Amino acid sequence: MKETDIKEIAIAGGVSANSELRKRLASFSKDYKVYIPKFEYCTDNAAMIAITGYYKYLQQDFTEQNTSPNARMKI
């Protein structure tokens, strides 16, 4: 933050549920504008991935065992 002169900090997703991270970022609020979502909104993608897998399973939509993961795969 010092190197880039950033004045605002925001966290989101599952990592924002980390209580130590929340506490440390809150301590910066004197010098920076800090955005931390309410704990109830701090979820990650695991539930979304799981439900997608469930529906694909129900449809018997499987892939070959030799398929490699690709985060940028075009659908």
Secondary structure, DSSP 4 states (H G I P E B T S, - for coil): -TTTT--EEE--SGGGG-HHHHHHHHHGGGTSEEE---GGG---THHHHHHHHHHHHHTT----TTPPP-TT---
